[in-house]
Amino acid sequence: MEKVIKLSLIGISLGIVGLGLQSCNQNSGKKEEKVSVDSVQHKKDSLVVVQDSITKVDSLRKDSITKMEENTSYIGVKDTTVLLTDSISPRYIYLTFDDGPLNGSQYLDSIATAKGIKINAFLIGEHDKMSKKLHGYTERYKNNTLVDCYNHSYWHAHNKYSTFYSNPQTAFEDFELAEKSMELEHKIVRLPGRNIWYVGNRKKVDLKSGASTAELLHQNGYKIMGWDCEWKINGVTGKPDLTVNQLYTQMKNLLRKGTSYTKNNVVLLTHDNMYQTKKGQKLLSDLIDSLKQHPNYRFEFMRNYPK
């Protein structure tokens, strides 16, 4: 009987333990299930955040691209090397021709009219008085509203520049004589054999022997004009020292880089007698056509320098 009771008690105990274990297992399963659900939800939330970030990045990229497209514009021209900065503001071209009137001046007058551009003639008094024909070329210049006439001295220093500039007063009087004899309207000069600038309060001297003459002229109300680049063409053969493209590129770079004497202004020096031949005339026409490609390039008179 005692054994039976003990066995019963043992059975009851085992049953209780079994129930406890079952209860623990059930609770453990619920916890694992909860943890699993939470993990899945966390992953879903993370994915949403990542997707939102990607969407925002894509939106920013689209906005940036749209703004770039709105702010970028190109002007179509034949010269594909023109930079965007070349079209920001006007640039001024001054075509200047020295030593006229000479054989060749009449063709410059015609080219200016045909191309509809302004040019600048620096004249020598002696040449104007040399013959009726040459004086007639001066008159053609004066009657052409696209041509301005300026002072390049009377005797051109007899090509003895150091001697000419050794006496500034005599040199000054030479320019006065040229102005009166040719009845020049503008008090603008270019010194023979010297690349000297004296405009307003700015000046640049290449050779000191002309500095005193330039100073005296400036004190008497004259502007002294130099040049930024030069083009030499053989007046007999029409062969140039620079091709049209080389000179065009040089002028364009001076304007683009701002390395001319005055930014956004470039002055070309050449000479009337270089355009006696059809070859020379064709070269000048081609240069003008190249420069006219640029919608922001303007051909100007030296009396308006600098712009």
C-alpha positions in Angstrom: 0.0 0.0 0.0 2.8 2.3 0.9 4.6 1.6 -2.4 1.4 2.4 -4.3 1.1 5.8 -2.6 4.7 6.6 -3.4 4.3 5.6 -7.0 1.2 7.8 -7.2 3.0 10.7 -5.7 5.9 10.3 -8.2 3.5 10.2 -11.1 1.7 13.3 -9.9 5.1 15.1 -9.6 6.2 14.0 -13.0 2.9 15.3 -14.4 3.4 18.7 -12.8 6.9 18.9 -14.1 5.7 18.0 -17.6 3.0 20.6 -17.5 5.7 23.2 -16.4 8.0 22.2 -19.2 5.1 22.4 -21.7 4.2 25.9 -20.4 7.8 27.1 -20.7 8.1 25.7 -24.2 4.9 27.5 -25.2 6.1 30.8 -23.7 9.5 30.5 -25.3 7.8 29.9 -28.7 5.8 33.1 -28.3 8.9 35.1 -27.4 10.8 33.7 -30.5 7.8 34.5 -32.7 7.7 38.1 -31.3 11.4 38.6 -31.9 11.1 37.2 -35.4 8.2 39.6 -36.2 10.1 42.6 -34.7 13.1 41.7 -36.9 11.1 41.6 -40.0 9.4 44.9 -39.2 12.8 46.5 -38.5 14.1 45.3 -41.9 11.0 46.7 -43.6 11.5 50.0 -41.9 15.2 50.1 -42.9 14.3 49.4 -46.5 11.8 52.2 -46.5 14.5 54.6 -45.1 17.0 53.4 -47.8 14.4 53.8 -50.5 13.5 57.3 -49.3 17.3 58.2 -49.4 17.7 56.9 -52.9 14.6 58.8 -54.0 16.0 62.0 -52.5 19.4 61.5 -54.1 17.8 60.8 -57.5 15.7 64.0 -57.0 18.7 66.0 -56.2 20.6 64.7 -59.2 17.6 65.5 -61.4 17.4 69.0 -60.0 21.1 69.6 -60.4 21.0 68.4 -64.0 17.9 70.5 -64.7 19.7 73.6 -63.3 22.8 72.9 -65.3 20.8 72.6 -68.5 18.9 75.8 -67.7 22.1 77.8 -67.0 24.1 76.5 -70.0 23.8 78.0 -73.4 26.1 77.9 -76.5 26.1 80.1 -79.5 26.6 78.3 -82.7 29.4 79.7 -84.8 31.7 78.3 -87.4 34.7 78.5 -85.1 34.2 75.5 -82.7 37.0 76.7 -80.4 35.0 79.7 -79.2 34.5 79.3 -75.4 31.3 80.2 -73.5 33.2 83.1 -71.9 33.8 84.6 -75.4 30.1 85.5 -75.7 29.7 87.2 -72.4 30.5 90.8 -73.3 31.4 92.9 -76.4 35.0 92.8 -77.6 36.5 95.6 -79.7 38.7 95.2 -82.8 40.7 98.2 -84.1 42.1 97.6 -87.6 44.8 100.3 -88.1 46.7 101.0 -91.3 49.9 103.1 -91.2 51.9 105.2 -93.7 49.1 106.2 -96.1 48.2 107.6 -98.5 50.0 105.0 -100.6 49.1 102.7 -103.5 46.9 100.2 -101.7 44.9 102.9 -99.7 42.2 102.9 -102.4 41.6 99.2 -101.9 41.4 99.5 -98.1 38.7 102.2 -98.7 36.8 99.7 -100.9 37.1 96.8 -98.5 35.8 98.9 -95.6 32.8 99.8 -97.6 32.2 96.3 -98.9 32.5 94.7 -95.5 30.7 97.5 -93.7 33.3 97.8 -91.0 35.2 100.7 -89.4 38.9 101.1 -90.1 41.6 103.5 -88.9 44.2 105.2 -91.2 47.3 106.8 -89.7 48.5 109.2 -92.4 51.8 110.8 -93.3 51.8 114.5 -94.4 54.6 114.1 -96.9 52.8 111.3 -98.7 49.6 113.3 -99.0 51.5 116.1 -100.7 53.5 113.9 -102.9 51.0 113.7 -105.8 47.4 114.5 -106.7 46.7 110.8 -106.9 47.8 110.1 -103.3 46.0 113.2 -102.1 42.9 111.8 -103.8 43.3 108.7 -101.6 43.3 110.9 -98.5 40.1 112.5 -99.7 38.5 109.2 -100.3 39.3 108.2 -96.8 37.8 111.5 -95.4 34.6 111.1 -97.4 34.1 107.5 -96.2 32.2 107.5 -92.9 33.7 104.1 -92.2 37.2 105.5 -92.2 38.9 107.7 -89.5 42.0 109.6 -90.4 44.8 110.2 -87.8 48.3 111.6 -87.5 51.4 109.6 -88.2 53.7 112.7 -88.5 54.7 114.8 -91.5 58.1 113.4 -92.4 57.9 110.0 -90.7 61.2 111.0 -88.9 63.0 110.5 -92.3 63.3 107.0 -90.9 66.0 108.2 -88.5 64.1 107.6 -85.4 66.7 108.2 -82.7 67.7 111.5 -84.3 64.0 112.5 -84.7 63.2 111.9 -81.0 66.4 113.4 -79.7 64.7 116.8 -80.0 61.1 116.4 -78.6 60.1 120.0 -79.5 61.0 119.5 -83.1 59.3 116.2 -83.2 56.2 117.8 -81.6 56.1 120.5 -84.3 56.3 117.8 -87.0 53.1 116.3 -85.8 51.5 119.8 -85.6 52.5 120.4 -89.2 50.9 117.1 -90.3 47.7 117.9 -88.5 47.4 121.3 -90.2 48.5 120.3 -93.7 46.0 117.4 -93.8 43.3 119.2 -91.8 43.0 116.3 -89.4 40.0 116.4 -87.1 41.2 114.2 -84.3 44.2 114.8 -81.9 45.3 111.2 -82.1 48.8 110.2 -83.2 51.0 107.2 -83.6 54.7 107.7 -83.3 56.8 106.5 -86.2 59.0 103.5 -85.3 57.7 103.4 -81.7 55.0 101.3 -80.0 54.1 103.9 -77.3 50.8 104.3 -75.6 49.6 107.4 -73.7 45.9 107.5 -73.2 44.4 109.2 -70.1 46.6 108.5 -67.2 47.9 105.3 -68.6 51.1 105.0 -70.6 53.4 102.3 -72.0 56.8 103.0 -73.5 58.8 100.5 -75.6 61.9 102.7 -76.3 62.9 105.6 -74.0 64.0 107.8 -76.9 60.4 108.5 -77.8 59.1 109.0 -74.3 59.8 112.7 -74.1 58.0 113.4 -77.4 55.0 111.3 -76.2 54.9 113.3 -73.0 54.9 116.6 -74.8 52.2 115.5 -77.2 50.1 114.3 -74.2 50.5 117.6 -72.4 49.1 119.3 -75.5 46.0 117.2 -75.6 47.0 114.3 -77.9 46.3 110.6 -77.5 49.2 108.4 -78.4 48.3 105.0 -79.8 50.4 101.9 -80.0 49.3 98.4 -81.0 48.8 94.9 -79.6 49.8 92.8 -82.6 51.2 93.4 -86.1 50.7 91.8 -89.5 53.3 92.1 -92.2 52.5 91.3 -95.8 54.9 91.7 -98.7 53.5 94.5 -100.9 54.9 92.9 -104.1 54.3 89.1 -103.6 51.4 89.4 -101.2 53.0 86.8 -98.9 52.2 87.3 -95.2 54.4 86.6 -92.2 51.4 85.1 -90.5 48.6 83.1 -92.0 45.1 84.4 -91.6 44.3 81.7 -89.1 47.5 82.4 -87.1 46.7 86.1 -86.8 43.0 85.4 -86.1 44.0 83.0 -83.3 46.5 85.5 -81.9 43.9 88.3 -81.8 41.2 86.0 -80.3 43.5 84.8 -77.6 44.5 88.4 -76.6 40.8 89.1 -76.1 39.9 85.9 -74.4 42.9 86.0 -72.0 42.7 89.7 -71.4 46.4 90.2 -72.3 46.0 93.2 -74.7 47.0 96.7 -73.5 43.4 97.2 -72.5 41.2 94.2 -71.7 38.4 93.5 -74.3 40.2 95.8 -76.8 42.7 94.6 -79.4 44.6 96.9 -81.9 46.1 95.4 -85.1 48.9 97.3 -86.9 49.4 96.8 -90.6 50.3 99.1 -93.5 48.5 100.5 -96.6 51.1 99.4 -99.2 50.7 95.8 -98.2 47.3 95.7 -100.0 48.4 96.6 -103.5 48.0 93.0 -104.7 44.9 90.9 -105.0 46.5 88.3 -102.7 47.0 90.9 -100.0 43.4 92.2 -100.4 42.1 88.6 -100.2 44.0 87.9 -97.0 42.6 91.0 -95.3 39.0 90.1 -96.5 39.4 86.6 -95.1 40.7 88.0 -91.7 37.7 90.3 -91.5 35.3 87.5 -92.3 36.9 85.3 -89.6 36.5 88.1 -87.0 32.9 88.7 -88.1 32.0 85.2 -87.1 31.8 86.4 -83.5 28.5 88.1 -82.7 30.2 90.0 -79.8 33.1 91.4 -81.8 32.8 95.0 -82.8 35.0 96.9 -85.3 35.7 100.4 -83.8 37.4 103.7 -84.4 40.6 104.6 -82.4 38.9 107.8 -81.2 36.6 105.6 -79.1 39.5 103.7 -77.6 39.2 102.2 -75.0 35.7 100.8 -74.9 
